[in-house]
C-alpha cells in the first residue's frame, strides 16, 4: 500500500518523516498524546497516528512549537 493511500502512520513512518531515533520518536508520540497535538491511537503496545491529523499539524507547525517540543523530547 502506498503511503498516500494510508489513513494512519506507524511509528517507523513518523520516525522517518521527522528524522528521529526510535526511542525519541516514542517519547515524542507519548508527549503529543498528552498535548493533543494530533490524533494518536494506542492499541495494545502499538501506536498509530492519524495521517490527516499529523499532516495538518506538521504543515502548520511554527518555530516556537518546534522549540517547545525539543525541550520535551
N, C-alpha and C positions, 0 to 999 in steps of 0.2 A: 504494500500500500504506500502510495506517495504521501509525503509529509503534509502536503497541501490539502489532501483529502481527509486527513485525520481530524477528529473532534477534540482529542486530548494529546498532550505531550507526556512522554515518560521522562524520568529524571535524566537519563542519558542525553535526551534531546535538549533539555533546558541547560544541562551542563555544557553542551557543545555551543549553543546559542550565546551563552554568557561567558564562555571560556573559563569555567571554574573547575577546581578539583572536585571530585565526587563528594568528599566529606563537607566541603564548603557549600556545595550545591544543596545538600540535605539540610544544613543549617539555614541556608537562605530560604528554602521552601518552608521549613518549620516556622521561621520568623515571619514570612509572608502570610502564612495562615493566621498568625496572631494579629497581624495588622490589616488583614483583609485587603491586601494589595490586588489580588486576583483570586479566582476560584480554584481551590485545591481540594481534591478528594483523597482521603486516606482510606485505602481498602486493605485491611489486614496490616501488613508491614510495607505496603507499596503505596506510592503517591502517584496521582495523575493530576495534571494541570490542564484546566480548560483552555484550549488553544486560543479561542477568540478573546477571552478574558485576559490571558497573558499577553497576547499580541497587542491588544489595546493599551494595556499598562506599559509594555515595553516601548511602544511607539510614542507614548506621551510622557515618558519619564523625564524628569528635569535633573539638572546637575546637582541641585540641592538634595533631591531624593537619593541620588547615587551616593553622595557623601554620607547621608544618614544610614543607608544600607551598608556601606563599607564599615562603618563603626560598629554595626551589629554583628556582622559576619566576621 
